């Protein structure tokens, strides 16, 4: 950046003035001679000396007298100000950017100059000699020197970036660093050092965008010369005033000003308002001195109202953005759910796909093995499907498969898991069925397919399907799900060979398991309610869909009802043989009888109290009626102690 052509430069007389001002013994007469050598600068200096900005009594008619009254520092500051604010900078396509720059410079110069009168001046440490007002004025004027350099070297790019930062309410320095890797403060500090400005002034320009915390950290770390400390603090305050008075981000700028003024100068409330009023008055006078048009800058009250209005606008915008973000989040979640469903579903029929069915079957095997429950698999294959494709084409074949899926949807319960297994094959997983119940579901599916698929799209196809059913109480082994599927598949092929459009069932339960599960089914509260006529079967079935099957270990249930204690359940677990379930071991050891085991398994599969609550919630009975039915159901079974819910959850 510093090697770029077009950087602002100082005229020869300004450079010599700077060199002279750095001498240990400044010669005021030599300063006056240098000013007098530049007629334009002499005229402007005399005009300034006679302006209301300084308020000297009597006319100042010579450069020597002006220099004596203003002092070497004041004269050099004015000379540099005049050199930078020439009319050429106010022309061209970026004229408004230049005007905005100079308005801000004048406000910052006035703010920095007046900081010397603040009660907290010198505040955080009081390091360094208190700089004169002329030095402060020049520091405020030069704060944004980097902005001038960027306007001179890359006007279009700089103007576009600043406009973007303003429109999108972005912090300017951060936006500059993101785009260029540096900000205008760093450029200004480097340019000031290149010009040969005093070290404390160059350091001040480089740090004017600091927060009070960053500034104090730099002071504590020794990276800021002691001579620059008071001037840097004045520049940070001036920059905050410039943001508040001239910036577009009025609301946040007001917050920054309060923080800077309060932290660095203990300037708050009415004192801050009074200071701002003086700054605006002084800026108006300085604008005339430097021939800068301040435009329409309101009073501190106007600025405060604008800031509050902006904060309200920001709050509304952020609320709208938050709502939009929440809405977008909801849409993304919905899209995610849809994608998940698509990954689980068969695209043609809408049923679950084969990978999902296999995984669901393996999960259910684990649950049924733990609870001793039955698990059923129905394997279906569309009869003579190849002939349908060959005769009518694959489009009609696809319609037939969708019609079969629709027939399944008419029959199956919410808890059943139907899937397209591949081609014209379908599989349904049903949990906790009896042998008769599994056969009944398969028969209803067979009838629904035959009825629904008589014709498809106006074409008479008379489609039927063959069904194989396998039911077992599976062991929790890795191949248990595959074995159950294989048995159902074999039963389906038997149905094909023996005439098609029929159901073949393979019950894999031993005679002892069949007797036990018949007893378990009879002891379930839902079956007892239906059999007793207390609640209609349809209402009981609907209430069951509201329940999540309990998953309590059988030993915990046995302890809860008082038929086993903790020592006995531990002993049973210790002597269980491979492939033997907890209940079987308990009966073998004589610690439970078959009636007690059946009742415990029924409770494990279906919580009577939860079913009673679901029926009450659906309005099929009141609490007193259900309590009476629960007591009657308990009396019809083995004698147990009252159920202890703490033990059940153990």
C-alpha positions in Angstrom: 0.0 0.0 0.0 2.8 2.5 0.9 4.5 1.8 -2.4 1.3 2.7 -4.4 1.3 5.8 -6.6 -1.0 8.6 -5.7 -0.6 8.6 -2.0 -1.2 12.0 -0.4 2.0 13.9 0.2 3.0 17.0 2.0 4.3 20.2 0.3 7.9 21.1 0.8 7.2 23.9 3.2 5.1 21.5 5.4 8.0 19.0 5.5 10.5 21.8 6.5 8.1 23.0 9.2 7.9 19.5 10.6 11.7 19.2 10.6 12.0 22.5 12.3 9.4 21.7 14.9 11.4 18.6 15.9 14.4 20.6 16.9 15.3 20.6 20.5 15.2 24.4 20.6 12.4 25.5 18.3 13.1 28.8 16.6 9.7 30.6 16.3 11.2 33.2 13.9 12.4 30.3 11.6 8.8 28.9 11.7 7.5 32.3 10.7 10.0 32.6 7.8 9.0 29.2 6.4 5.3 30.2 6.6 6.0 33.5 4.9 7.7 31.7 2.0 4.4 30.2 1.0 2.0 33.1 0.2 -1.1 30.9 0.1 -0.3 29.4 3.5 0.5 32.8 4.9 -2.9 34.1 3.9 -4.7 31.2 5.4 -2.7 31.4 8.6 -3.6 35.1 9.1 -7.2 34.4 8.3 -7.2 31.7 10.9 -5.5 33.9 13.5 -8.2 36.5 13.0 -11.1 34.0 13.1 -13.5 33.4 16.0 -11.9 30.0 16.3 -9.0 31.5 18.3 -10.7 34.7 19.5 -7.6 36.9 19.8 -8.2 40.6 20.6 -7.2 43.0 17.9 -6.2 42.4 14.4 -3.3 40.0 13.7 -1.6 41.5 10.6 1.7 39.7 10.3 2.8 36.1 10.1 5.4 36.7 12.9 2.6 37.9 15.3 0.4 35.0 14.3 3.2 32.6 15.0 4.0 34.3 18.4 0.3 34.1 19.4 -0.4 30.5 18.2 3.0 29.0 19.2 5.2 26.8 17.0 3.0 23.7 17.7 -0.2 25.5 16.7 1.2 27.0 13.6 2.7 23.6 12.4 -0.7 21.9 13.1 -2.6 24.5 11.1 0.0 24.4 8.3 -0.5 20.6 8.0 -4.2 20.9 8.2 -4.2 23.4 5.3 -1.9 21.2 3.3 -4.2 18.2 3.6 -7.5 19.9 3.1 -6.9 21.4 -0.4 -9.8 21.9 -2.8 -8.6 19.3 -5.2 -9.6 16.5 -2.8 -13.3 17.6 -3.1 -13.6 17.0 -6.9 -14.4 14.0 -9.1 -16.6 10.9 -8.8 -15.6 10.2 -5.2 -16.5 13.8 -4.1 -19.1 12.7 -1.6 -16.6 10.3 0.0 -14.1 13.1 0.4 -16.7 15.4 1.9 -17.7 12.7 4.3 -14.1 12.2 5.2 -13.5 15.9 5.9 -16.7 16.3 7.9 -15.6 13.5 10.1 -12.0 14.9 10.4 -13.3 18.2 11.6 -15.6 16.7 14.2 -12.8 14.4 15.5 -10.3 17.3 15.6 -12.8 19.3 17.8 -13.5 16.3 20.0 -9.8 15.6 20.6 -9.0 19.3 21.2 -11.7 19.6 23.8 -10.7 16.4 25.6 -8.0 18.3 27.5 -10.7 20.0 29.6 -12.4 16.7 30.6 -12.4 15.8 34.3 -10.9 12.3 33.7 -8.0 13.6 31.5 -4.9 11.7 32.2 -7.2 9.2 33.8 -5.8 5.7 33.5 -2.3 6.2 34.7 -1.7 9.8 33.6 1.4 8.7 31.7 3.1 11.2 29.4 3.0 15.0 29.4 -0.4 16.5 28.7 -0.3 17.5 25.0 -1.3 21.0 24.0 -4.7 21.6 22.4 -3.0 22.2 19.0 -1.4 18.7 19.1 -4.8 17.2 20.1 -6.5 19.1 17.3 -4.0 17.8 14.8 -4.3 14.2 16.2 -8.0 14.3 15.7 -7.7 15.7 12.3 -5.2 13.0 11.3 -7.0 10.0 12.9 -8.4 8.9 9.6 -5.4 9.7 7.5 -5.5 6.1 6.2 -8.9 6.7 4.8 -7.5 9.6 2.8 -4.7 7.4 1.5 -7.1 4.7 0.4 -9.3 7.3 -1.3 -6.2 8.6 -3.2 -4.8 5.2 -4.2 -7.9 3.0 -4.8 -11.0 5.2 -4.7 -13.5 2.9 -6.4 -12.6 -0.2 -4.3 -12.5 1.8 -1.1 -15.8 3.6 -1.7 -17.5 0.2 -2.6 -16.2 -1.5 0.6 -17.2 1.4 2.8 -20.6 1.5 1.2 -21.0 -2.2 1.8 -20.0 -1.9 5.4 -22.5 1.0 5.9 -25.4 -0.8 4.2 -24.9 -4.0 6.1 -24.1 -2.4 9.4 -20.6 -3.9 9.6 -17.7 -2.7 11.8 -15.5 -0.8 9.3 -12.1 -1.9 10.5 -13.1 -5.6 10.6 -14.6 -5.3 7.1 -11.3 -3.7 5.8 -9.2 -6.4 7.5 -11.4 -9.2 6.0 -11.1 -7.7 2.5 -7.5 -6.4 2.4 -5.7 -7.9 5.4 -5.2 -4.4 7.0 -7.4 -1.5 8.0 -7.3 2.3 7.5 -5.8 2.9 11.0 -2.7 0.8 10.1 -2.3 2.6 6.8 -2.6 6.0 8.5 -0.1 5.2 11.2 2.4 3.9 8.6 1.9 7.0 6.4 2.3 9.4 9.3 5.6 7.7 10.2 6.7 7.9 6.5 6.0 11.6 6.5 8.2 12.0 9.5 5.5 13.1 12.0 6.5 12.7 15.6 6.5 9.2 16.9 3.7 9.8 19.4 1.5 11.3 16.7 2.0 8.3 14.3 1.3 5.8 17.1 -1.9 7.7 17.9 -3.1 7.6 14.3 -2.4 3.8 14.2 -4.5 3.1 17.4 -7.4 5.4 17.1 -9.8 2.6 16.4 -8.8 0.6 19.5 -11.3 -0.3 22.2 -10.4 1.1 25.7 -9.4 -2.5 26.6 -7.1 -2.9 23.6 -5.6 0.5 24.3 -4.9 -0.2 27.9 -3.4 -3.6 27.0 -1.0 -1.8 24.6 -0.1 0.7 27.3 0.5 -2.1 29.8 2.5 -4.1 27.3 4.8 -1.2 26.4 3.9 -1.2 22.7 2.7 2.4 22.9 5.2 5.2 23.7 4.5 6.9 27.0 4.5 10.3 25.2 1.6 9.0 23.1 -0.7 7.8 25.9 -2.8 11.0 26.6 -3.0 11.7 22.9 -4.0 8.2 22.0 -6.8 8.3 24.6 -8.0 11.6 23.2 -7.9 10.0 19.6 -9.9 7.0 20.7 -12.6 9.3 22.2 -12.6 11.5 19.1 -13.0 8.4 16.9 -16.1 7.3 18.9 -17.5 10.8 18.7 -16.9 10.7 14.9 -18.8 7.4 14.6 -21.7 8.9 16.6 -22.0 12.2 14.8 -21.0 11.2 11.3 -21.5 7.4 11.0 -24.4 5.5 9.6 -24.6 3.0 12.4 -26.0 5.4 14.9 -27.3 3.0 17.5 -24.2 0.8 18.1 -22.0 4.0 17.7 -23.8 5.6 20.7 -23.1 2.5 22.8 -19.4 2.6 21.8 -19.3 6.3 22.7 -20.8 5.7 26.2 -18.3 2.9 26.8 -15.2 4.8 25.6 -16.2 8.1 27.3 -17.1 6.3 30.6 -14.0 4.1 30.6 -11.3 6.5 29.6 -12.6 9.8 31.0 -15.3 8.9 33.5 -17.6 11.0 31.3 -21.3 10.1 31.7 -24.8 11.4 31.5 -25.3 15.1 31.4 -21.5 15.7 31.4 -21.2 13.7 28.1 -24.1 15.7 26.6 -22.5 19.0 27.5 -19.2 17.8 26.0 -20.9 16.9 22.8 -22.6 20.3 22.6 -19.2 22.0 22.9 -17.7 19.6 20.3 -20.4 20.5 17.7 -19.9 24.3 18.4 -16.1 23.9 18.0 -16.5 21.8 14.9 -18.7 24.4 13.3 -15.9 27.0 13.9 -13.2 24.7 12.7 -15.2 23.9 9.5 -15.1 27.6 8.6 -11.4 27.7 9.3 -10.6 24.7 7.1 -13.3 25.6 4.5 -15.1 22.3 5.1 -18.9 22.0 4.7 -20.3 20.1 7.7 -23.7 19.8 6.1 -26.7 19.1 8.4 -25.4 17.8 11.7 -28.1 17.9 14.4 -27.9 18.7 18.1 -26.9 16.1 20.7 -30.6 15.6 21.3 -31.2 15.0 17.6 -28.3 12.6 17.4 -29.6 10.7 20.5 -33.1 10.4 18.9 -31.6 9.1 15.7 -29.5 6.6 17.6 -32.6 5.3 19.6 -34.6 5.1 16.3 -31.8 3.1 14.8 -31.6 0.8 17.8 -35.3 0.1 17.5 -34.9 -0.6 13.8 -32.0 -3.0 14.6 -34.1 -4.8 17.2 -37.0 -5.2 14.7 -34.6 -6.4 12.0 -32.9 -8.9 14.3 -36.2 -10.2 15.5 -37.2 -10.7 11.8 -33.9 -12.3 11.1 -34.3 -14.6 14.1 -37.8 -15.5 12.9 -36.5 -16.1 9.4 -33.6 -18.2 10.8 -36.1 -20.3 12.9 -38.3 -20.8 9.9 -35.3 -21.9 7.8 -34.3 -24.2 10.6 -37.8 -25.7 10.7 -37.7 -26.2 6.9 -34.3 -27.8 7.1 -35.5 -30.2 9.8 -38.6 -31.1 7.7 -36.3 -31.7 4.7 -34.1 -33.8 6.9 -37.0 -35.8 8.1 -38.2 -36.2 4.5 -34.7 -37.4 3.4 -34.6 -39.8 6.3 -38.0 -41.2 5.3 -36.9 -41.5 1.7 -33.9 -43.5 2.8 -36.2 -45.8 4.8 -38.9 -46.2 2.2 -39.3 -48.0 -1.1 -39.8 -45.3 -3.8 -42.4 -47.3 -5.7 -44.8 -48.5 -3.0 -44.1 -46.2 -0.1 -43.6 -49.1 2.2 -40.4 -49.6 4.2 -37.5 -50.9 2.3 -35.5 -54.1 2.9 -32.6 -52.6 4.9 -35.0 -51.0 7.3 -37.1 -54.1 7.8 -34.0 -56.2 8.5 -32.8 -53.7 11.1 -36.2 -53.4 12.7 -36.5 -57.2 12.9 -33.1 -57.6 14.6 -34.1 -54.9 17.2 -37.4 -56.7 17.9 -35.7 -60.1 18.2 -33.6 -58.6 21.0 -36.7 -57.2 22.8 -38.7 -60.4 22.4 -35.8 -62.6 23.6 -35.5 -60.5 26.7 -39.3 -60.5 27.5 -40.1 -64.0 26.3 -42.5 -62.6 23.8 -43.6 -64.0 20.4 -42.5 -62.5 17.1 -44.2 -63.1 13.8 -43.0 -62.7 10.2 -45.4 -62.8 7.2 -43.7 -63.4 3.8 -45.9 -62.6 0.7 -45.2 -63.1 -3.0 -47.5 -61.8 -5.8 -48.7 -64.8 -7.8 -47.8 -65.0 -11.5 -46.3 -61.5 -11.5 -44.0 -62.2 -14.4 -47.0 -63.0 -16.6 -48.5 -59.6 -15.7 -45.3 -57.8 -16.8 -45.0 -59.9 -19.9 -48.7 -59.4 -20.9 -49.3 -55.8 -19.9 -45.8 -54.3 -19.5 -43.8 -53.0 -16.5 -45.9 -49.9 -16.1 -49.0 -52.0 -15.2 -46.7 -54.3 -13.1 -45.7 -51.2 -11.1 -49.4 -50.3 -10.6 -50.1 -53.8 -9.3 -47.2 -53.6 -6.7 -48.6 -50.2 -5.6 -52.1 -51.7 -5.3 -50.7 -54.6 -3.2 -49.1 -52.0 -0.9 -52.4 -50.2 -0.6 -54.2 -53.4 0.3 -51.6 -54.0 3.1 -52.2 -50.5 4.4 -55.9 -51.2 4.8 -55.3 -54.2 7.0 -52.2 -53.6 9.1 -52.0 -52.0 12.5 -49.7 -49.0 13.4 -47.4 -51.3 15.3 -46.9 -53.7 12.3 -43.9 -53.1 10.0 -44.7 -53.7 6.3 -41.8 -53.6 3.7 -41.2 -54.3 0.1 -38.5 -57.0 0.3 -37.6 -57.0 -3.4 -39.3 -57.4 -6.7 -42.8 -58.7 -6.0 -42.0 -59.9 -2.5 -43.4 -58.3 0.7 -42.6 -58.9 4.3 -44.6 -57.8 7.4 -43.2 -58.0 11.0 -45.9 -58.4 13.7 -45.0 -58.2 17.4 -46.4 -60.4 20.2 -48.9 -62.4 18.1 -50.6 -65.6 19.0 -50.6 -68.4 16.4 -54.2 -67.8 15.6 -53.6 -64.0 15.5 -50.7 -64.3 13.1 -52.7 -66.5 10.8 -55.7 -64.2 10.9 -53.6 -61.2 9.9 -52.1 -63.1 6.9 -55.6 -64.2 5.8 -56.9 -60.6 6.0 -54.0 -59.5 3.8 -54.6 -62.3 1.3 -58.3 -61.3 1.0 -57.5 -57.6 0.7 -55.0 -58.2 -2.1 -57.5 -60.5 -4.0 -60.2 -57.9 -3.6 -58.2 -54.7 -4.3 -56.2 -56.0 -7.2 -58.9 -57.5 -9.4 -58.3 -54.7 -11.9 -55.7 -52.0 -12.1 -56.1 -48.8 -14.2 -59.1 -50.3 -16.0 -57.2 -53.5 -16.8 -58.5 -56.8 -15.4 -55.5 -58.6 -13.8 -57.1 -60.6 -11.0 -53.9 -60.5 -8.9 -53.5 -62.7 -5.8 -50.6 -63.4 -3.5 -49.3 -66.4 -1.5 -48.4 -66.0 2.2 -46.0 -67.8 4.5 -46.1 -67.1 8.3 -43.5 -68.0 10.9 -43.9 -67.4 14.6 -41.4 -68.0 17.4 -40.0 -66.8 20.7 -36.6 -66.0 19.4 -33.3 -66.3 21.2 -31.1 -63.2 21.1 -28.6 -64.6 18.6 -27.0 -62.9 15.5 -28.9 -65.1 13.0 -32.3 -65.3 14.8 -33.8 -62.7 12.5 -32.5 -64.5 9.4 -33.8 -67.8 10.6 -37.3 -66.4 11.1 -37.3 -64.8 7.7 -36.1 -68.1 6.1 -38.9 -70.0 7.8 -41.5 -67.6 6.6 -40.0 -67.7 3.1 -40.1 -71.5 3.1 -43.8 -71.4 4.3 -44.6 -69.0 1.4 -43.0 -71.4 -1.2 -45.1 -74.2 0.3 -48.2 -72.0 -0.2 -47.1 -71.5 -3.9 -46.6 -75.2 -4.4 -50.0 -76.2 -2.9 -52.2 -74.0 -5.0 -51.2 -70.3 -4.5 -53.5 -67.6 -3.0 -53.3 -69.3 0.4 -51.6 -69.0 3.8 -49.2 -71.5 5.3 -48.1 -71.1 8.9 -45.0 -72.5 10.6 -45.2 -72.3 14.4 -41.7 -72.6 15.8 -42.9 -72.7 19.4 -42.4 -75.9 21.4 -45.6 -77.5 22.9 -44.5 -76.1 26.3 -44.0 -72.6 24.8 -47.4 -72.8 23.1 -49.2 -73.7 26.3 -47.3 -70.9 28.2 -48.1 -68.2 25.6 -51.7 -69.2 25.5 -51.8 -68.7 29.2 -49.9 -65.4 28.9 -52.4 -64.2 26.3 -55.3 -65.1 28.6 -53.7 -63.2 31.5 -53.2 -59.9 29.5 -55.5 -57.2 30.8 -56.6 -56.3 27.3 -57.7 -59.9 26.6 -59.4 -60.2 29.9 -61.4 -56.9 29.3 -62.5 -58.1 25.9 -63.4 -61.6 27.1 -65.4 -60.2 30.1 -67.3 -57.8 27.9 -66.4 -54.9 30.2 -64.9 -52.8 27.3 -65.6 -53.4 23.6 -62.8 -55.1 21.7 -62.6 -52.1 19.3 -62.0 -49.6 22.1 -59.4 -51.8 23.8 -57.5 -52.2 20.5 -57.5 -48.4 19.9 -56.2 -47.8 23.5 -53.4 -50.3 23.0 -52.1 -48.2 20.1 -51.5 -45.3 22.6 -49.1 -47.5 24.7 -45.4 -48.2 24.5 -44.8 -51.8 25.5 -43.0 -52.0 28.9 -39.5 -53.2 29.0 -39.0 -54.3 32.6 -36.7 -57.3 33.4 -38.7 -60.3 34.5 -36.7 -60.5 37.7 -37.6 -56.9 38.7 -41.3 -57.6 38.1 -41.1 -60.8 40.2 -39.5 -58.8 43.1 -42.1 -56.0 42.7 -45.0 -58.4 43.1 -43.3 -60.2 46.0 -42.9 -63.7 44.5 -39.1 -63.5 44.4 -36.6 -61.6 46.5 -33.2 -60.2 45.4 -31.2 -63.2 46.6 -33.5 -65.5 44.6 -33.3 -63.5 41.4 -29.5 -63.3 41.7 -29.3 -67.1 42.2 -31.5 -67.7 39.1 -29.3 -65.5 37.0 -26.3 -67.4 38.2 -27.6 -70.9 37.3 -29.3 -70.0 33.9 -28.2 -72.5 31.3 -27.2 -71.5 27.7 -30.3 -70.6 25.7 -32.5 -70.8 28.8 -34.7 -67.8 29.8 -35.0 -66.4 33.2 -38.6 -67.6 33.7 -37.7 -71.1 32.5 -34.8 -71.3 35.0 -37.1 -70.0 37.8 -39.7 -72.7 37.1 -37.0 -75.4 36.8 -35.7 -74.4 40.2 -39.2 -74.5 41.7 -39.1 -70.8 42.6 -42.1 -69.9 40.3 -45.0 -72.0 39.1 -46.4 -71.9 35.5 -49.4 -69.7 36.5 -47.1 -67.1 38.2 -44.8 -67.1 35.2 -47.7 -66.6 32.8 -49.0 -63.6 34.8 -45.5 -62.1 35.1 -45.0 -62.4 31.3 -48.4 -60.8 30.7 -47.4 -57.9 32.9 -44.1 -57.6 31.1 -45.8 -57.4 27.7 -48.6 -55.1 28.7 -48.9 -52.8 31.8 -52.5 -53.1 33.1 -52.4 -49.7 34.8 -51.1 -48.0 31.7 -53.9 -49.5 29.6 -56.4 -48.4 32.2 -55.1 -44.8 32.0 -55.3 -44.9 28.2 -58.9 -46.1 28.3 -59.8 -43.3 30.7 -58.1 -40.7 28.6 -60.2 -41.9 25.6 -63.4 -41.6 27.6 -64.3 -45.3 27.6 -64.4 -45.4 31.5 -63.9 -43.3 34.6 -61.3 -43.9 37.3 -63.6 -45.7 39.7 -64.7 -48.1 37.0 -61.2 -48.9 35.9 -60.0 -49.4 39.5 -62.7 -51.9 40.0 -61.8 -53.7 36.7 -58.1 -53.8 37.7 -59.0 -55.4 41.0 -61.2 -58.0 39.4 -58.5 -58.8 36.9 -55.9 -59.2 39.7 -58.3 -61.4 41.7 -58.7 -63.8 38.7 -55.0 -64.5 38.7 -52.4 -65.8 41.1 -52.1 -64.1 44.5 -49.5 -61.4 44.4 -48.5 -58.6 46.7 -49.3 -55.0 45.6 -47.0 -53.9 42.7 -44.0 -51.9 43.8 -43.2 -49.4 40.9 -39.7 -48.7 42.3 -38.7 -52.3 42.0 -40.2 -52.6 38.5 -37.9 -49.7 37.3 -34.9 -51.2 38.9 
